[in-house]
Amino acid sequence: MFFVSKVLPMFFSPLGVACLLIGTSSLAQIRKRFRLAIIADLIALAVLCLTGNSLVAGALLRPLEMRHVPPGSLSSTDAIVVLGGCTEAAFPPQPMVHLAEGADRIAYAAQLYLEHKAPLVVLSGGGARGVPESAQMAEIIEMLGVPRAAILEEPFSRNTHENATYVKPILLAHRIHRVLLITSAAAMPRALATFKRQGIDALPAPTDFIATDPVHRHLMGDATQAVRQLLPDSSSLAQSTTAIREYLGLVAYWLAGWI
């Protein structure tokens, strides 16, 4: 299931589907089935144009991101749990830990700690090679003012299911009963369900929001901006891919019994 949860979404991403359709078109042309080739090419074009549209990307992301927005100020808890997936090791010539997409998680955790929302920060994330991501996050969060004595690390997990599974004994060992769970807003529905499946009392603290406005502000500007907003672009394609991956992840986790 680990392999399925990581690899299967790649084939169902907009780019993966488009590549499969273009491959189908190529084979159809070789076999002189030109009608099939044209149909496959048109579907591939439609997939890329639709998922590359910012309005479509927002419509896909918004139900995920807005599902667990706290209604008010966050309650104080025993610890803050931060899920990995937002840093990379400082391989030369990179001078320090590289902050990847989603690194808002670390800054938000530091902010909540400094606001005395919890006395401990649990950083969860392993790595296939080199320094585990929990240590990379620890390096950054210390720079942001969280003392080393307040940081706990879980350095073995490779996905959200393992985040919850490996964090649980750490929480039990330190008599932590309630936590604030920090991850990107789009991933929060799957993450929160996974932690609750493990019996962890977690309150959602989503960050790294991408699509928050029902109508993009650019549509309220001049005609040129409105036209540009409707044209496909790589950023919107990436956002649609993120949303589709999360929807598929929810299905895969449900099938595996992880949520």
N, C-alpha and C positions, 0 to 999 in steps of 0.2 A: 504493500500500500504506500510505502514511502516513495518508491519509484513511480508509482501511478500518480500520486499527488503532485509530484514535481515535474514529470515528463508529459503526462497526458494533456495538461492545459496548453502546452506548447503547440500541439497539433491542432487544437481548437481555437487558438488565437487568430485574430483577423489576418495577420501576416502568414501564419501557418496554413490557414484555409485557402488564402489566395495562392500560395505556392503550390498547394496540392491541385488546385483548379488549373493553374497554368501548366503544371506537369501533365494533367489530364488532357489539356488542349494540345500540347506537343505530341503526345502519343496518338491522339485522334487525327492530327494532321499527317503523321507518318502513315497511318492506316487509311488516309484519304477520307476520313469521316469529318468533313469540314463543317457540317452543321453542328455536330457535337462540340467541335473545337470553338466555334463562335459562341455557342451557349456558355461553355465553360469560361471563356475569356470575359464575356459580359457579366457573368455572376461574380468573377474575381474583381472586376472593376467596381461593381456595385458594392461589394463587401468593403473594399478599401475606401471608396468615396463616403459611404455611410459611417463607418467606424472612425474615419478620419475627420468627421464633422464635429465641431465642438459642442453643438447642441445635442447630438446623439450621445457623445461621450459624457456630457453632463447628466443626461437622462439615465444613463446606465450607472453612473457613479453615485448620484445623489441618494437613492434609496439605501445604499450601503453606508455612506458617510453620515447621513442624518439619523440613522436608526437608533444610535446610542449617545446622542448629544445630551450631556447632563442638563437638567432643567434649571439648575441654579449653581450656587457655589458647591464645590466638591467637599465631601465630608472628610474629616481626619480619619486615618486608618493606621494599622500597625506597620505597614510597609508599602513601598511603591515598586511594582514589578514592571520592568522595561523589556520588551521583546526585541531581539536582534533583527538583523537584516538591513542595517543602515550604516555600517562601517566596513572598511577594507584595510588590510594590513599595510604598514608603511614600507612597502618594497621600494628600493632605490629606483629612481631619484626622488621619490615622494618623501618629503622631509618629516612628515608626521602622519598619524592615522588619517586615512582618507574618509571624509564624511560623504556618504552616498545619499541617494534619495531616501527620504524618511528620517533623516537625522534630527528632525524636529523632536523626535521622541526623547533624545538625550537632553536637549535644552529644556523641554517641558518637565522632565523628571527633576532636573536641577531646580527649576523654578518652584515646583510644588514642594520639594524638600526645604528650600529656603523660606517658603511660606508656612513651614511647620505642619504640613499635611501628613507627614509620617516621619519617624525617626530613622528609618532604614530604606535603602534602595537596593533592590535585587535586580541584577543585570543578567539576562538569560540569552545565551547564544554561543554555539560552538564554532567549529571551523574545520574544513577538510585538510587544511595545511597551515603551518605557522601558528601565530598567536591566536587563541580563540577570541571570538568577537566580544565575549563578556569582558575580557581584559582590555580590548580596544576601546570599548565604551567606557570602562572604568577610567582609562587615561584621560578621555575627554571630559567626563563628568567631574573629575577632580579639578580640572582646569576651570570649571564653571562654579567651583566653590563648595562642592560636596566633599567632606573629609573622608579619608580612606577608611576610618573606623566605622563609618555609616554605610559602607558598600559591601554587599554580598554578591558573589559570582556563581553562576551556573554555567560551566564551560563546555557542555557536551551536546546540547540539543541541536538538531539540524532542521527542525520544522516546528510549527506551532503546537502540534500534538506532543512532541518531545519537550517543548518549553514547559507546558503544563505538568507533564509527567515528572520531569526532573526538578522542577521548582517545588513541587509539593513536599518532598521530604525536607527541603531546606526550611520551608515555612513551619513545618511541624517541629523541627529541631530547635527553632528559635521562638516557638510558641507564638507564631504570627497567625492571627485568626482572620483578619480582614485586610484586603489589599486594594490599592488603586492600580488598575491594569492600563499600561500605556502601550499603544501601538498606533499605526496609521489608521485614520478613520475608516478607510475602505476595508481594512482587514479586521476591524473590531468585531463585527458580527460573528465571524468564525472563531476568533481568538477568545471572546467572552464565552461562547458556547462550549469551547474546548476546556477552558478552566473550570466552568461550572460542572462539566461532566466529571472532572476529577474531584469534585466536592470542595472546590476552593471558593470562598466567599469573595468575589471580585467585583469592584465597582469600575465601570468603564470610564477611562480618561483619554478619549481619542484626541489625536493631533494630526498634523500633516494633511489638512483638508485641501482638496483640489477643486471640487465643484460644489459651491455653496449657494450660488444665486440661481433661482428658477429661470431667469432670462439674463443672458450675459450682458454686461454693461456696454460692451461695444455695439450691441444692436441698438442702443439708445443714442448713438453718435451719428456721424455723417454716413452717407450712402456707401462711401468707399469702405469704411470700417465694417459696415453690415455685410457687404459682399465678401470681404476677406474672411469674416467670421463663418460664412456658409461654405467656404472652400475647404477641402480636406488639407490637413497638415500633420506633420509627424508627431507633434505634441498631443494632439487630440487622439491620434491613433494609439499612442502609448497609454493614454488614459483609458480608452475603450478596452485595450488589452488588459490593463490592471483590473477593470471591473469584471470582465468576462472570466479572467483567471480566478477571481474571488467567488463568483457564482459557481464555477466548476469545482472550486475547492470546497465549498459548502456541500455540494453533492457528494464529492469523494469522501469527505470526512463523515458524512451521514452514513454512507454505504459501509465505511470501515468501522462504524460504531464509536467514532471519536467525539461525536457531538450528539 
